[in-house]
Protein backbone atom coordinates (compact mmCIF):
# COMPACT_ATOMS: atom_id res chain seq x y z
CA UNK A 1 0.00 0.00 0.00
CA UNK A 2 1.39 3.43 -0.89
CA UNK A 3 2.21 5.87 1.85
CA UNK A 4 -0.74 7.99 2.91
CA UNK A 5 -0.48 11.78 2.56
CA UNK A 6 -0.57 14.03 5.63
CA UNK A 7 -3.93 15.81 5.56
CA UNK A 8 -6.12 17.49 8.12
CA UNK A 9 -9.87 16.99 8.35
CA UNK A 10 -10.85 20.13 6.42
CA UNK A 11 -8.65 19.23 3.45
CA UNK A 12 -9.98 15.68 3.44
CA UNK A 13 -13.57 17.00 3.50
CA UNK A 14 -12.88 19.10 0.39
CA UNK A 15 -11.40 16.08 -1.41
CA UNK A 16 -14.31 13.81 -0.46
CA UNK A 17 -16.85 16.39 -1.62
CA UNK A 18 -15.15 16.39 -5.04
CA UNK A 19 -15.72 12.62 -5.10
CA UNK A 20 -19.47 13.05 -4.49
CA UNK A 21 -19.72 12.72 -0.70
CA UNK A 22 -22.01 15.23 1.01
CA UNK A 23 -22.17 16.41 4.59
CA UNK A 24 -25.22 14.86 6.24
CA UNK A 25 -24.84 16.18 9.77
CA UNK A 26 -22.36 17.45 12.32
CA UNK A 27 -22.33 17.22 16.04
CA UNK A 28 -19.13 18.45 17.58
CA UNK A 29 -15.98 17.52 15.73
CA UNK A 30 -16.87 14.64 13.39
CA UNK A 31 -18.63 15.47 10.15
CA UNK A 32 -20.86 12.62 8.95
CA UNK A 33 -20.85 12.20 5.17
CA UNK A 34 -23.15 10.23 2.88
CA UNK A 35 -23.02 9.38 -0.82
CA UNK A 36 -25.97 8.98 -3.19
CA UNK A 37 -24.30 5.96 -4.82
CA UNK A 38 -23.93 4.21 -1.42
CA UNK A 39 -27.17 4.99 0.47
CA UNK A 40 -26.41 2.77 3.48
CA UNK A 41 -22.77 3.84 3.91
CA UNK A 42 -21.68 6.76 6.08
CA UNK A 43 -18.21 7.95 7.01
CA UNK A 44 -17.14 10.18 9.88
CA UNK A 45 -14.35 12.71 9.38
CA UNK A 46 -12.87 14.39 12.47
CA UNK A 47 -12.04 18.04 11.89
CA UNK A 48 -9.18 19.30 14.06
CA UNK A 49 -6.23 21.64 13.59
CA UNK A 50 -3.76 18.79 13.19
CA UNK A 51 -3.17 16.08 10.57
CA UNK A 52 -5.23 12.91 10.79
CA UNK A 53 -3.47 9.83 12.09
CA UNK A 54 -2.57 7.22 9.49
CA UNK A 55 -4.98 4.61 10.87
CA UNK A 56 -7.86 7.06 10.97
CA UNK A 57 -7.19 8.21 7.42
CA UNK A 58 -6.88 4.62 6.19
CA UNK A 59 -10.22 3.70 7.77
CA UNK A 60 -11.94 6.73 6.21
CA UNK A 61 -10.52 5.92 2.78
CA UNK A 62 -11.58 2.27 3.10
CA UNK A 63 -15.11 3.32 4.04
CA UNK A 64 -15.25 5.77 1.14
CA UNK A 65 -13.76 3.19 -1.27
CA UNK A 66 -10.97 5.58 -2.30
CA UNK A 67 -7.36 4.58 -2.92
CA UNK A 68 -4.42 6.66 -1.67
CA UNK A 69 -3.53 7.45 -5.31
CA UNK A 70 -7.03 8.77 -5.97
CA UNK A 71 -6.85 10.86 -2.79
CA UNK A 72 -3.64 12.46 -4.04
CA UNK A 73 -5.42 13.37 -7.30
CA UNK A 74 -8.33 14.92 -5.40
CA UNK A 75 -6.04 16.98 -3.17
QUIMODA-V174702 format. One line per field, one symbol per residue. phi: phi as a letter, one per 30 degrees, with the letter a starting at -180 (. if undefined). A space follows every 10 residues. Layout:
phi=???
This chain:
phi=.dddddbcdd ddeddddddj dbdcabaidd cccbbddbdc cbbccdcbcb dddedddddd ddddhbdedd ddddd
